[in-house]
């Protein structure tokens, strides 16, 4: 058996190389980003080119150092790029620049260490802690915030009152504070249920609801109010649907379930909260 031969030029070692990559990343990327912003005001796109050139130079230097230390040059190349992600902290609070520099340097160092044989295991654990855990926290909090925002905004819509039984639902439309559900009738015409119920309003049993006053709005439409609820419910008969059909429908009214309500309401909201 032959003992491994040390390759000349690779005596720097794993951790010194990783620390060097971390120092270069932590100390140079933030100033490069700052000066790119300054350049944007005077030289336009030159600012973006400047920071891109600096990142490319740091990546090339890192790849060279990790390669000479016996590691994978590709890991060295991506170390500064991954480390730079921690500068997103400045979007949260501009005073966190010192923490951003520290965390960026540490992450770049652990990624570089993960690319070298002698420091691979510790580098992987360090990368998982500095990149994986915060990423999970950020993604999780974003999902929670997004869901909470959508839920709050969805609750501002009117909660539809539906008809049970053999009514053929055509569509459900929601607006802020009101809703409308349309049903195609078997013979002809359409029956509309317009409700001003909110999500937090009490559930009203159909047994206590009665048909109130009706008005013929035209030759083809009749409007009837529904009494017995602390919020407005109005029935419309369109295209030959008469008052008798509306009176029968009152006994079939019930609120949309909360699950169905949120599922429908969120279709009316944009994806991102605002």
C-alpha positions in Angstrom: 0.0 0.0 0.0 1.2 3.5 -0.8 0.6 6.4 1.5 -1.2 9.5 0.1 1.1 12.0 -1.4 0.5 15.7 -0.5 0.0 17.7 -3.7 2.2 20.9 -3.8 0.2 24.1 -3.4 -2.6 22.4 -1.4 -1.1 22.8 2.0 -3.4 25.6 3.1 -6.0 23.1 4.4 -9.7 22.9 4.6 -10.7 25.3 7.3 -8.2 28.1 6.5 -9.5 28.0 2.9 -13.2 28.0 4.0 -12.5 30.9 6.4 -10.8 32.8 3.7 -13.8 32.3 1.4 -16.1 33.5 4.2 -14.0 36.6 4.9 -13.9 37.6 1.3 -17.6 37.1 0.9 -18.6 38.8 4.2 -16.3 41.8 3.7 -16.7 42.5 -0.1 -20.2 41.6 -1.1 -22.0 44.3 1.0 -19.8 47.2 -0.1 -20.2 46.0 -3.7 -23.9 46.1 -3.3 -23.8 49.5 -1.7 -21.7 51.0 -4.5 -23.8 49.4 -7.1 -26.8 51.4 -5.7 -24.8 54.5 -5.8 -23.7 53.9 -9.4 -27.3 53.2 -10.4 -28.0 56.9 -9.8 -25.2 58.1 -12.0 -24.4 55.3 -14.4 -27.7 53.4 -14.7 -27.1 49.7 -15.5 -23.4 50.0 -14.7 -24.3 49.5 -11.1 -25.8 46.1 -11.8 -22.8 45.1 -13.9 -20.5 46.2 -11.2 -22.0 44.0 -8.5 -22.3 41.1 -11.0 -18.6 41.5 -11.8 -17.6 41.6 -8.1 -19.7 38.4 -7.4 -18.2 36.7 -10.4 -14.7 37.6 -9.3 -15.3 36.4 -5.7 -16.8 33.2 -7.0 -13.8 32.6 -9.3 -11.4 33.3 -6.4 -13.4 31.0 -4.1 -13.4 28.2 -6.7 -9.7 28.6 -7.2 -9.0 28.4 -3.4 -11.2 25.4 -2.8 -9.8 23.6 -5.8 -6.2 24.1 -4.6 -7.2 22.8 -1.2 -8.3 19.5 -2.8 -12.0 20.3 -2.9 -14.7 20.7 -5.5 -14.2 24.0 -7.3 -18.0 24.1 -8.1 -18.8 24.3 -4.4 -16.3 27.1 -4.0 -17.9 28.9 -6.9 -21.4 28.8 -5.4 -20.3 29.6 -1.8 -20.3 33.4 -2.2 -23.6 33.3 -4.2 -25.4 31.4 -1.4 -23.8 33.4 1.3 -25.0 36.7 -0.4 -28.6 35.6 0.3 -28.2 36.8 3.9 -28.0 40.4 2.7 -31.7 40.1 2.2 -31.9 40.9 5.9 -31.2 44.5 4.9 -34.7 44.6 3.3 -36.1 43.9 6.7 -34.0 46.4 8.6 -31.2 48.5 7.2 -29.4 48.6 10.5 -28.7 44.8 10.3 -25.7 45.3 7.9 -23.2 44.0 10.4 -25.3 40.9 11.1 -25.8 40.4 7.4 -22.0 40.5 6.8 -21.4 38.0 9.6 -24.0 35.5 8.5 -23.1 35.8 4.8 -19.5 35.1 5.6 -20.3 32.2 7.8 -22.6 30.6 5.2 -20.1 31.1 2.4 -17.4 29.4 4.7 -19.6 26.4 5.5 -20.5 25.9 1.9 -16.9 26.0 0.9 -16.0 23.6 3.7 -18.7 21.2 2.5 -16.9 21.0 -0.8 -13.6 19.8 0.8 -12.9 16.3 2.0 -11.6 17.0 5.5 -14.2 19.5 6.4 -17.2 18.1 4.4 -19.3 16.8 7.3 -18.9 19.9 9.5 -19.5 22.1 6.4 -22.7 20.3 5.6 -24.1 20.7 9.1 -23.1 24.3 9.2 -24.7 24.9 5.8 -27.9 23.2 7.0 -28.1 25.4 10.1 -27.2 28.6 8.4 -29.2 28.1 5.2 -31.7 25.3 5.7 -33.2 26.3 9.1 -33.7 30.0 8.3 -35.1 29.1 4.9 -37.7 26.8 6.5 -38.6 29.5 9.0 -38.9 32.2 6.3 -41.0 30.0 4.1 -43.2 28.9 7.0 -43.8 32.4 8.3 -44.5 33.6 4.7 -47.1 30.9 4.3 -48.7 31.7 7.7 -48.8 35.4 6.9 -50.2 34.8 3.5 -52.9 32.5 4.8 -53.8 34.8 7.6 -54.0 37.8 5.3 -56.2 36.0 2.8 -58.4 34.7 5.5 -58.9 38.1 7.0 -59.7 39.6 3.6 -61.9 36.7 2.6 -64.0 37.3 5.8 -64.9 40.8 4.5 -67.0 39.2 1.7 -70.7 38.5 2.2 -71.3 35.0 3.2 -73.7 33.4 0.7 -77.0 31.9 1.6 -77.7 28.8 -0.5 -80.7 26.7 -1.4 -80.7 23.0 -0.5 -82.6 20.4 -2.5 -83.0 20.0 -6.2 -82.0 23.5 -7.1 -79.5 23.7 -10.0 -76.8 26.2 -8.9 -75.4 28.3 -11.8 -72.9 30.5 -10.1 -71.8 32.1 -6.8 -70.6 35.7 -6.9 -69.1 37.4 -3.9 -68.5 41.1 -3.2 -67.5 43.1 -0.1 -70.4 42.8 2.2 -72.8 41.0 -0.2 -73.1 37.8 -2.2 -75.3 36.5 -5.0 -76.1 32.9 -5.9 -78.1 32.1 -9.1 -80.1 28.9 -9.7 -81.5 27.7 -13.0 -85.2 26.6 -12.6 -86.5 23.4 -14.1 -89.2 25.0 -16.2 -87.5 28.2 -17.1 -86.1 31.3 -15.7 -83.7 31.9 -12.8 -83.8 32.4 -9.1 -81.3 34.7 -7.4 -80.4 34.7 -3.7 -78.8 37.9 -2.6 -77.4 38.0 0.9 -75.7 40.6 3.1 -74.6 38.0 5.8 -71.1 38.3 7.1 -69.0 35.3 8.3 -69.4 36.2 11.9 -73.2 36.6 11.8 -75.3 33.9 13.6 -76.5 31.0 11.6 -80.3 31.4 11.0 -82.5 28.3 10.8 -84.7 28.3 7.7 -87.6 27.5 9.9 -87.6 31.1 11.3 -87.3 32.7 7.8 -90.4 33.9 6.1 -91.1 35.6 2.8 -91.7 39.4 3.3 -93.0 41.9 0.9 -92.7 41.3 -2.9 -92.5 43.8 -5.7 -92.8 43.3 -9.4 -89.9 45.1 -10.7 -90.7 44.4 -14.3 -92.8 42.0 -16.4 -90.0 39.4 -16.0 -88.6 40.0 -12.5 -90.1 39.9 -9.1 -88.2 40.8 -5.9 -89.1 39.5 -2.4 -87.4 40.3 0.9 -86.8 37.6 3.5 -87.7 38.3 7.1 -86.3 36.7 10.3 -82.6 37.3 9.8 -80.5 40.1 11.3 -79.0 40.8 7.9 -80.7 41.3 4.5 -81.6 38.4 2.3 -83.5 39.1 -0.9 -84.9 36.7 -3.5 -85.3 37.5 -7.1 -87.4 35.6 -9.6 -86.3 36.2 -13.2 -87.9 35.1 -16.5 -91.2 33.7 -15.2 -90.2 32.6 -11.7 -93.1 33.7 -9.6 -93.8 34.6 -6.0 -94.9 31.1 -5.2 -91.6 29.7 -6.2 -89.8 32.2 -4.1 -92.0 31.4 -1.1 -91.1 27.7 -1.5 -87.4 28.6 -1.8 -87.3 30.3 1.6 -87.7 27.0 3.4 -84.5 25.7 1.7 -82.2 28.6 2.7 -79.0 27.8 4.6 -75.6 29.5 4.9 -72.6 28.3 3.0 -70.2 26.3 5.3 -67.1 28.1 6.5 -64.8 25.8 4.5 -66.7 26.4 1.3 -66.9 30.1 2.1 -63.2 30.5 2.3 -62.6 28.3 -0.7 -64.9 30.4 -2.8 -63.9 33.8 -1.3 -60.2 33.2 -2.0 -60.9 32.8 -5.7 -61.8 36.5 -5.7 -58.5 37.6 -4.1 -55.1 38.0 -5.7 -52.4 35.6 -4.6 -50.2 38.0 -2.7 -51.5 39.9 0.4 -51.9 43.6 0.1 
